[in-house]
Amino acid sequence: MTTLIESNEHKSLREAVAAFAKTHPHTLNAEDNKRLWQEAAKLGYIGVNLPEAYGGGGAGITELALVLEELGAAGNPLLMMIVSPAICGTVIARFGTEEQKRDWLPSLADGTRLMAFGITEPDAGSNSHRITTTARRDEATGDWILTGRKVFVSGVDIADATLIVGRTEDARTGKLKPCLFIVPRDAPGFERRLIDMELNAVERQFELTLDDVRLPADALVGDEDAGLLQLFAGLNPERVMTAAFGIGMGRHALSRALDYARERTVWKTPIGAHQAIAHPLAQAHIELELARLMMQKAAHLYDAGDDIGAGEAANMAKYAAGEACVKAVDQAVHTLGGNGLTREYGLGRLITASRVARIAPVSREMILNYVSHQTLGLPKSY
């Protein structure tokens, strides 16, 4: 794939990550996944976006997305890169106290600790304004007490803590405002239940229950009055990284299909010579390239500090990448025919996995709502 708009440093990083990723087998079990994570962290890839002062690479979401894309293109996507360094690391780096930064950022960067992220709730869905997980302050001790539920939280079993989105009541207005709290894995009252998913992924999904979880005052990240500003500081990188995840997966599927189309011969002709095979693969390549351009735009805007512009572009990038990923995987499977569903070629498992890029962290329908209302100025439907 061409990288003409990238700097020489970005090209070198892409080549280095691609070479590293190809030395690892597909991460189909937790042990391999952990080893890949640790080795990538030692090379500086996991914390490339975190501040140098705290052990990171001092770069941005642009570089982190590049790393995830290349890992995915080699068949080794690391889902927790979306969560731990991109969401949690970014929020702590931008809004955390000096103590929180010293405590968490170096270990997130070097891979020795992981952090999960809990926002989705059973009854809130895509409407983050309806979050009911409540944080109330114990006036006698200054502690925070969290109560609520979260669903579809990735990697809680391997994370040392979870960044939980709760709401505190504003005594002046009576409104509930979102706030973020670091909840240790072993906090009393913090329980998890595995969700049985028909998804072949190393990272597992959990439902969380917070039953009067008591946290010290310094568990709050940032200002309790900042509201949505801090929340979207993490959600915009999440969308960019989900785009990178989808693009990498789509590239991997397309690469497998191209190898097969060049080698598989029927009636003395490689099947890739037939336009019925070649044209859909070419279309998949084009759409992945277009999605990557929007992802790069979104990452650039975010790293430049344009949160509003990044919000629009990140949603568009996530939409484009999700659609391109599903199409590339689908066409790859069709190119291989029956072989596309065999374990040997590893494409069948991507049929389900590719849907994740369409559904999470925000559905394509909600993105269309966002664009029609925020960008095009049409009336809201909700």
Buried (B, 14 or more C-beta within 10 A) or exposed (E): EEEEEBEEEBEEBBEBBBEBBEEBEBBBEEEBBBBBBEBBBEEBBBBBBBBEEBBBBBBBBBBBBBBBBBBBBBBBBBBBBBBBBBBBBBBBBBBBEEEBBEBBBBBBBBBEBBBBBBBBBEEBEBEBEEBBBBBBBEEEEEBBBBBBBBBBBBBBEBBBBBBBBBBBBEEEEEEBBBBBBBBBBEBEBBBBEEEEEEBEBBBBBBBBBBEEBBBEEBBBBBEBEBBEBBBBBBBBBBBBBBBBBBBBBBBBBBBBBBBBBEEBEEEEEBBBEEEEBBEBBEBBBEBBBEBBEBBBBBBBBBBEEBBEBBBBBBBBBBBBBBBBBBBBBBBBBBBBEEBBEEEEBBBBBBBBBBBBBBEBBBBBEBBEBBBBBBEEEEEEEE
